[in-house]
């Protein structure tokens, strides 16, 4: 599907000329409006006009222009910044929200902002929010509560792997060999992060099964101890 072209700018009225080009006190307001217009024009560049959204094809084009793969964690971070609700799609409001918060209105500025966004998400409260968002973003069906094991493994590698490589590698190995669970819910997902933060690894010395861990974590620890022995 071809990408939509940029919208033509609306003809200037005498009022807009006066406020933007003649009266200095309103310069800030006019600059803000111009930024919003540029963000809107950028949206049109990637949007599917029939949907009035940036669809998966548009996101791939965006990734190409940003020089990142569509599976790169920074694209997921961008979706988090936009508070995107539907996987693979950005609405106009989501796009405007995200780019305004990042203070960008061009592709080159957005590309330069991505490392800063990644750094922002390394602060614990925001990372916890992003980690939970990453799971919700994979709930693509109405009333869906769980995510299949294969997707969970990919998501763990993408989101948690850079921070806890050893734990994530072994957790993924366990999830792929176990046969009890075909999908995991949000509570189990959140406890994976808690486990990585709190438990001494790989000796597991401070792990206490009486601390209300999900069964899958108990099973993982038992599997690890069997592997170590």
N, C-alpha and C positions, 0 to 999 in steps of 0.2 A: 504494500500500500504506500503510495507516494506521500511524503511529508507535506504538511500544509505550508504554504508560503507565508511570509510575514504580512500582517495586516497593513494596509495603507493608513497613514496618519490622517486623522480627521482634519478637515480644513480649519485653520485658525480663525477665530472670531475676533472682532475688534476688542471685546472685553478681555480675552486671553492675552492679546498683544499688549494691552495697557497694563495688566497686572504683572506679567512676566518681564516685559521689556522696558517699562517706563517707571513703575513705582518700586523703588528699592526695598521698602519694608516687607514686601510680599515675596521677595526673591527666594527665601527659604521654602515657602509653601510651593512655589512654582518648581523649584528644584526637586522637591519631594514628589510632585506629580509627574515630572519627567522621568524620575527613577521608576515609578510605578508603571508608566507607559513602556519603558524599555523592558521591564520584567515581563509585561504582557506581550510585547512583540517577540520576546525570546520564547515564551510559551507557545505562541502561534507557529514558531519555526519547527517545533517538534510535535505539535498536537495533531491528533486525528480529528479533523473538523466535524465529522459526523458524530463523534462521541463527545466532542468538546473536552477531551482529556488527552494526556500523553499516554499512549498505549505501549505495549512491549516493544513494538517496532521503533517507536519514538525514543524510548529509553535506550535501546541499542544504539541509535544514532547519536544520542546525547553522550553515551559512554565513549563512542568513537571520537567525538569531538573533544572530550575531556582526556582522552588517552588512557582510559582505564577499562578493564574488562567488566562486563555486566555482572560477573559473579564476585567482583572485588567488594570487600567489606565496606569500603567508603561509599558505595552506592546504597547499601543498606543504611549506613549512617545518615546519608542524605535523605532517605525516605523517613527515617526517624525525625530528622530536623523538620521536615515538612508535615510530620504527623500523618503520613499517608495511610489510608485505611485499607486500600485494596492492592494486593500484591501485583506488581507489574504495571501499575497505573498511577499517574499523578493528576489530580484535578487542578483546575485553574486556581482555586483558593489555596490548595496545599502548596502549589508551586510558588505563589506569591508570598505565602507565609514563610516558607523556608528561605527563599532568596532575600526577603527583607530582613530576616533575622541574621542572615549571614552577611548582610550589607553588600550584596553583589547584584549587578544588573547586566553582566556580560559573561560569556563563556570563559574568557581568560581570567576574569576575577573569580569565577566559581572554581576554576581549576586551582587557583592559588589558595582558595579558602579551604579546600579539602584537608590538607595536613593540619590546619588549625582546628577543624571540626573533629578530627581524629584525636588530637591532643585534648580537646574539651571533654571528650567522652571517657578519657582515662581517669577523671575524677570519680571516686567511688559512688556518690549518689546518682550521677548521670549515667555511669556505666550500668548500674543496677537497673535503671529505667530502660536503657537501651537493650540490655540483655532480655528483659521481660518483653519488650516490644518486638524483638526479633522472633520470639516464639509466636506472639499474636499475629504477626505479619504472615506467618505460614498457615494460619487458619483461613483457608480460602473458601470454605463452604459454610453455608448458613448453619448455625448451631453446632459447628464442628468444635470439639473440645480437645482433641488429641492430634498429634503429628506422628506420621509413620517413622519407624526406626531409621530408615535410610536417610530421610530428610533431617532427622535429629542429629545423626552423625555428621552430616555435611555442615549443619548449623553450629554444632559444637566446635568443629575444626575452624570454622570461619570466625566465630565470635569469641570463643573462650580459648581457643588454641594458642593465639599469640601471647596470652598471659600465663597460661598453665599448660605448657606443651606436654610434659610428662604425664600429668593426670589425664588430660584429654586423650592422648594417644592410647593409654591403657583402657580408659572408659569406652572409647570407640571400639577397641578390640573386643572388650567384653560384650558390648551391645550387639556386635555382629555374630558372636558365637552362641549367645544365650537364645533360648527358644520360648521363654515364658511370655515375653512382651513383644507385640507387633507394633505398638504405638505408645507414646508417652503423653501425659497431660502436663499442664502448666506447673502444678505443684512439684512434680518430679523434676521438671526442667529447672525450676528455681533452686531445688535442693542440690543439684549438680554444682551450681555456683557456690552455694554455702559450703559444700563439701570441699571444694578446691580452696576456698578462703580459710577454712577453720582447721582442717585435718592435716596433721603432720604426714608428709609424703616423701618416700614410699613406705616408711616404717609403720604408719597408721597407729602409732602408740596412743594417741589421745582420742581414738575413735571409740565411742560408747554406743552400743546398739540400743541402750535404754533411753537415749535422748530423742526419741520419736522421729527417727530417720525413716523415710519411705522404704518399703521392703526391697525395692530395686537397688537401693544403696547398700542395704545389709547384704544382699546377694553379691553385689560387686566386691565388697570388702572380703567376703568369704572366698570368692573366686580369686581375688588377689593373693590372699594368704595361702591358698592351695597352690597357686602358681609359684610363690616364693619358697614354699617348702619342697 
